[in-house]
Amino acid sequence: MGVIRLGNGYYFLYIAIAAAYLVVLSLILYKRRRNTARIVFAAILFLNLALHFFKLAFPTYRNGLPASAVHITPENICAVSTLVFPFIYLIGKQNVLHDYTFFIGVVGGLAAIFYPTAIGAPPFAFETIRFYFCHINLFAVPMAAAIVGVYRPRLKKFWAIPLLFLAHEALICLNELFVVGIGLVDADFSDLLDPAFRNFGFAFGVRPDFAIASRLLDPLVPVFFKTDAFHINGGAPFHFPVLWLIVPAFVYLIPAYAVVSSPFWIRALMKRRAERRK
């Protein structure tokens, strides 16, 4: 049957499925009451959450227990989103959390769809389908919610995006400390400071296999966040967990949020101007 490769038919098949899913979901809920649509979106996200835990029942993960249980923890950006999004969508009134879920869901979900970790995997294996189902929903639900008017991203909330992203990264960092502390991951705390060790969310620096990201981020990191002044790492150069991302987060995420959310806040701006002219 073959496997998924960048640019092959299976790769584009899942991209087409993601696009079709977004269109169908938006069309189905476009004329519905806001609260009805919100409940449907929340239900989809809770299904995502259930599947996140249910995967441990399948051989890929079951055979590796208890160590494989680490994969249901908030070990990366999309895992945190999967665990948190459903509960945010239970909140009826829009707040900054919804603006952030739109941004991180769309960006994180699309990144996973266009550069999937399922590369090299059989296209219709359980883990492949689960991977795409999860990440398509992380992208499609916030986007569809914005399209149908349940939670539309607002430009004025730009200030919250880098702050919430840093909180997102802090949760990943705490999780790494936890899984190492309880022995779920066979490692020492010092191993966490090696950016090549796990570090799926870049909380401990840029992974060596992401050289482009390193060139974009590292020049913005203040020297004192790359200097082991407290001898945490034996005096060797390192990136101070999470804090190294402060400047890059503000420099890159604010304009990125403005661009990704632009169809919605520009439309809202034009609508307000049209109403003033009446």
Secondary structure, 3 states (H helix, E strand, C coil): CCCCCCCCHHHHHHHHHHHHHHHHHHHHHCCCCHHHHHHHHHHHHHHHHHHHHHHHHCHHHHCCCCHHHHHHCCCCHHHHHHHHHHHHCCCCCCCHHHHHHHHHHHHHHHHHHHCCCCCCCCCCCHHHHHHHHHHHHHHHHHHHHHHHCCCCCCHHHCCHHHHHHHHHHHHHHHHHHHHHHCCCCCCCHHHHHCCCCCCCCCCCCCCCCCHHHHHHHHHHCCHHHCCCCCCCCCCCCCCCCCHHHHHHHHHHHHHHHHHHCHHHHHHHHHHHHHHHHC
